Amino acid sequence: MLVDLLLEPLRYGFLLRGLAAAVLIGVICAVIGTYVVLKGFAFIGDALAHIAFTGIVVAFLAGFVFYLGALVAAVAAGLGIGLIQRRVGLRTDTAIGILFSGIFALGIVLMSLGIKTYTVDLFSYVFGDILSVRPSDLLVILGLGGLVLLLIGLLYKELLFVSFDPVVAEATGLPGGRLQLLLLTLLSITVVASVQAVGVVLVVAMLVTPSATAYLLTDRFHRMMLLGAGFGALSALVGFYLSYYLNVPSGGTIVLVASALFALVALLSPRRAQLRLLVRG
């Protein structure tokens, strides 16, 4: 009976592609999400997701592939945010808030004025539609995700050093500014790869929640990354099956599962137990 329940969705090609995309995105988001949690980049991830939506709208208006529009917009914004962090007098969160809200509003206006026939399709990118993943989309997710994982693997120590202490990293001769811009670029690429599956609204949750869950269980960075990837994949897998059998949106269900795992681990984690002992003492 259980085997039948597990195999039934996999008899359909579009569901199998959706499951594969969900698991891949769960892993990729968690790996880059480890840096997001460490450096407090959650707001930046949210901003990049909203800016990517405007790139999607422009791509539809111009008649080219939406991934290209989203990628150009998100990477350009990521680099812009990096420059703002280093050179502009405004607080970083203030500058990011102005940037992403204005560009996202532009996307909404362009959508309402110029692409009325594509309104439903475009809103699917806001909330995600993992069941619409085509073979070509899966290849794009594999390609972009593979690039992100490859670069993180090659520059693991350097990115880790810069994330923990950028000032000391630069003092030792590492190009700290460039590495931070690279990290923002990788975050932008991850956002673009994830938008179709979980949507603009929910992508930041997949970047943060699995890695934050892992953070409650370990203070070793590589273990946090591996555990986060496991939690991301598990959230995608369980959320996919729940959305299928409950007939509810897949992106939201995956995020709810990730949030439930976080809540469970937060209640049972060793760090919480240590905190209770300190309070009682």
C-alpha positions as CSV (number, residue, x, y, z in Angstrom):
1,M,0.0,0.0,0.0
2,L,2.7,2.4,1.0
3,V,4.8,1.5,-2.1
4,D,1.7,2.3,-4.3
5,L,1.3,5.7,-2.6
6,L,4.9,6.5,-3.3
7,L,4.9,5.3,-6.9
8,E,1.6,6.6,-8.1
9,P,2.7,10.2,-8.8
10,L,5.9,9.0,-10.5
11,R,3.8,7.4,-13.3
12,Y,3.3,10.8,-14.8
13,G,6.2,12.5,-16.6
14,F,5.3,16.0,-15.5
15,L,5.1,15.0,-11.9
16,L,8.4,13.1,-12.0
17,R,10.0,16.2,-13.5
18,G,8.4,18.4,-10.7
19,L,9.7,16.1,-8.0
20,A,13.2,16.1,-9.5
21,A,13.2,19.9,-9.8
22,A,11.9,20.3,-6.2
23,V,14.6,18.0,-4.7
24,L,17.4,19.7,-6.8
25,I,16.2,23.2,-5.7
26,G,15.9,22.1,-2.1
27,V,19.6,21.0,-2.1
28,I,20.9,24.0,-4.1
29,C,19.1,26.6,-2.0
30,A,20.3,25.0,1.2
31,V,23.9,24.9,0.1
32,I,24.0,28.6,-0.8
33,G,21.6,29.3,2.0
34,T,24.3,28.3,4.5
35,Y,26.1,31.5,3.5
36,V,22.8,33.4,3.5
37,V,22.2,32.5,7.2
38,L,25.8,33.1,8.2
39,K,26.0,36.5,6.6
40,G,22.4,37.6,7.3
41,F,21.6,37.8,3.5
42,A,17.9,36.8,3.9
43,F,16.6,40.3,3.0
44,I,19.0,40.4,0.0
45,G,17.6,37.0,-1.2
46,D,14.1,38.3,-1.0
47,A,15.1,41.4,-2.9
48,L,16.7,39.4,-5.7
49,A,13.7,37.2,-6.0
50,H,11.4,40.2,-6.5
51,I,13.8,41.9,-8.9
52,A,14.0,38.6,-10.9
53,F,10.2,38.8,-11.4
54,T,10.7,42.2,-13.2
55,G,13.3,40.6,-15.4
56,I,10.8,37.8,-16.3
57,V,8.2,40.4,-17.3
58,V,10.7,42.2,-19.5
59,A,11.6,38.9,-21.1
60,F,8.0,38.2,-22.0
61,L,7.6,41.7,-23.4
62,A,10.8,41.4,-25.5
63,G,9.9,37.8,-26.6
64,F,13.0,36.0,-25.2
65,V,13.4,33.2,-22.7
66,F,12.3,34.2,-19.2
67,Y,15.4,32.6,-17.6
68,L,17.6,35.1,-19.4
69,G,15.6,38.1,-18.3
70,A,15.5,36.9,-14.7
71,L,19.2,36.0,-14.7
72,V,20.3,39.4,-16.1
73,A,18.0,41.3,-13.7
74,A,19.0,39.3,-10.6
75,V,22.7,39.2,-11.3
76,A,22.8,43.0,-12.1
77,A,20.9,43.6,-8.9
78,G,23.2,41.4,-6.8
79,L,26.2,43.2,-8.1
80,G,24.5,46.5,-7.5
81,I,23.6,45.6,-3.9
82,G,27.3,44.6,-3.4
83,L,28.4,48.0,-4.6
84,I,25.8,49.7,-2.4
85,Q,27.2,47.8,0.6
86,R,30.7,49.1,-0.1
87,R,30.2,52.6,-1.4
88,V,26.8,54.3,-0.6
89,G,26.2,56.1,2.7
90,L,22.7,54.8,3.2
91,R,22.2,51.8,5.5
92,T,22.4,48.6,3.4
93,D,18.9,47.4,4.3
94,T,17.4,50.8,3.5
95,A,19.1,50.9,0.1
96,I,18.0,47.4,-0.7
97,G,14.5,48.1,0.3
98,I,14.3,51.1,-2.0
99,L,15.9,49.2,-4.9
100,F,13.8,46.0,-4.8
101,S,10.4,47.6,-4.0
102,G,10.8,50.1,-6.9
103,I,12.0,47.5,-9.4
104,F,9.3,45.0,-8.4
105,A,6.6,47.7,-8.7
106,L,7.9,48.4,-12.2
107,G,7.4,44.7,-13.0
108,I,3.8,44.8,-11.8
109,V,3.1,48.0,-13.9
110,L,4.7,46.6,-17.0
111,M,2.7,43.3,-16.6
112,S,-0.6,45.2,-16.2
113,L,0.0,47.5,-19.2
114,G,1.7,45.3,-21.8
115,I,1.0,41.6,-21.3
116,K,-2.6,41.0,-20.4
117,T,-2.7,37.7,-22.2
118,Y,0.1,36.3,-20.1
119,T,-1.1,37.5,-16.7
120,V,-1.9,34.0,-15.4
121,D,1.5,32.6,-16.5
122,L,3.3,35.5,-14.9
123,F,1.6,35.2,-11.6
124,S,2.7,31.5,-11.5
125,Y,6.2,32.9,-11.1
126,V,5.1,34.9,-8.1
127,F,3.6,31.8,-6.3
128,G,5.4,29.0,-8.1
129,D,4.1,26.1,-10.2
130,I,6.4,23.1,-10.0
131,L,4.1,21.0,-12.1
132,S,4.7,23.2,-15.1
133,V,8.4,22.3,-15.2
134,R,9.4,21.1,-18.7
135,P,12.4,19.0,-19.7
136,S,14.2,22.1,-20.8
137,D,13.5,23.8,-17.4
138,L,14.9,20.8,-15.6
139,L,18.1,21.1,-17.7
140,V,18.4,24.7,-16.9
141,I,18.0,24.0,-13.1
142,L,20.6,21.3,-13.4
143,G,23.0,23.6,-15.3
144,L,22.6,26.6,-13.1
145,G,22.5,24.6,-9.9
146,G,25.6,22.6,-11.0
147,L,27.4,25.8,-11.7
148,V,26.6,27.2,-8.2
149,L,27.7,23.9,-6.5
150,L,30.9,23.7,-8.6
151,L,32.0,27.2,-7.8
152,I,31.2,26.7,-4.1
153,G,33.2,23.5,-4.1
154,L,36.2,25.1,-5.8
155,L,36.2,28.2,-3.6
156,Y,34.8,26.7,-0.4
157,K,37.6,27.9,1.9
158,E,37.9,31.3,0.4
159,L,34.1,32.0,0.5
160,L,34.0,30.7,4.1
161,F,36.9,32.9,5.2
162,V,35.3,36.0,3.6
163,S,31.9,35.2,5.1
164,F,33.3,34.9,8.7
165,D,35.8,37.9,8.6
166,P,36.0,39.9,5.3
167,V,38.5,42.4,6.8
168,V,41.0,39.7,7.9
169,A,40.5,37.9,4.6
170,E,41.5,41.0,2.6
171,A,44.4,41.5,4.9
172,T,45.7,38.1,4.1
173,G,45.6,38.9,0.4
174,L,42.3,37.4,-0.7
175,P,40.2,39.6,-3.0
176,G,37.4,40.0,-0.4
177,G,35.3,42.4,-2.4
178,R,35.3,40.2,-5.5
179,L,34.5,37.1,-3.5
180,Q,31.6,38.8,-1.8
181,L,30.3,39.9,-5.2
182,L,30.7,36.3,-6.4
183,L,28.7,35.1,-3.5
184,L,25.9,37.5,-4.4
185,T,26.1,36.4,-8.0
186,L,25.7,32.8,-7.0
187,L,22.8,33.7,-4.8
188,S,21.2,35.5,-7.8
189,I,21.7,32.4,-10.0
190,T,20.1,30.2,-7.3
191,V,17.1,32.5,-7.0
192,V,16.5,32.4,-10.8
193,A,16.8,28.6,-10.8
194,S,14.2,28.4,-8.0
195,V,11.6,30.9,-9.1
196,Q,9.5,28.7,-11.3
197,A,9.3,25.9,-8.7
198,V,8.5,27.8,-5.5
199,G,7.9,31.3,-6.7
200,V,9.2,34.8,-5.9
201,V,7.2,34.9,-2.6
202,L,8.6,31.6,-1.2
203,V,12.1,31.3,-2.6
204,V,13.6,33.2,0.4
205,A,12.1,30.5,2.7
206,M,13.9,27.7,0.9
207,L,17.2,29.7,1.1
208,V,16.9,30.3,4.8
209,T,14.8,27.7,6.6
210,P,16.6,24.4,5.8
211,S,20.0,26.0,6.7
212,A,18.6,27.6,9.8
213,T,17.3,24.2,10.9
214,A,20.8,22.7,10.4
215,Y,22.3,25.6,12.3
216,L,20.3,24.5,15.4
217,L,22.1,21.1,15.3
218,T,25.7,21.9,14.6
219,D,28.2,24.8,14.7
220,R,30.5,23.2,12.1
221,F,30.0,24.9,8.7
222,H,30.5,21.9,6.4
223,R,28.1,19.9,8.6
224,M,25.6,22.7,8.5
225,M,25.8,22.7,4.7
226,L,25.3,19.0,4.4
227,L,22.5,18.9,7.0
228,G,20.8,21.9,5.3
229,A,20.9,20.1,2.0
230,G,19.3,17.1,3.6
231,F,16.6,19.1,5.2
232,G,16.0,20.9,1.9
233,A,15.7,17.7,-0.1
234,L,13.4,16.1,2.6
235,S,11.2,19.2,2.6
236,A,10.9,19.1,-1.2
237,L,10.1,15.3,-1.1
238,V,7.5,15.4,1.7
239,G,6.0,18.6,0.5
240,F,5.6,17.3,-3.1
241,Y,3.7,14.2,-1.9
242,L,1.5,16.1,0.5
243,S,0.6,18.6,-2.3
244,Y,-0.3,15.8,-4.6
245,Y,-2.5,13.9,-2.3
246,L,-4.1,17.0,-0.6
247,N,-4.5,18.8,-3.9
248,V,-2.8,22.0,-2.6
249,P,-0.1,24.3,-4.1
250,S,3.2,22.5,-4.1
251,G,5.5,25.5,-3.5
252,G,3.6,26.6,-0.4
253,T,3.4,23.0,0.9
254,I,7.2,22.5,0.5
255,V,7.9,25.6,2.5
256,L,5.4,24.6,5.2
257,V,7.1,21.3,5.6
258,A,10.5,23.1,5.9
259,S,9.0,25.4,8.5
260,A,7.6,22.4,10.4
261,L,11.0,20.7,10.4
262,F,12.5,23.9,11.8
263,A,9.9,24.1,14.5
264,L,10.4,20.5,15.5
265,V,14.2,20.8,15.6
266,A,14.0,24.1,17.5
267,L,12.0,22.3,20.2
268,L,14.3,19.3,20.4
269,S,17.7,20.6,19.5
270,P,20.6,20.3,22.0
271,R,21.1,24.1,22.0
272,R,17.5,24.6,23.3
273,A,18.2,22.0,26.0
274,Q,21.4,23.9,27.0
275,L,19.5,27.1,27.1
276,R,16.9,25.6,29.4
277,L,19.7,24.4,31.8
278,L,21.2,27.9,31.9
279,V,17.8,29.4,32.7
280,R,17.1,26.9,35.5
281,G,20.6,27.4,36.9
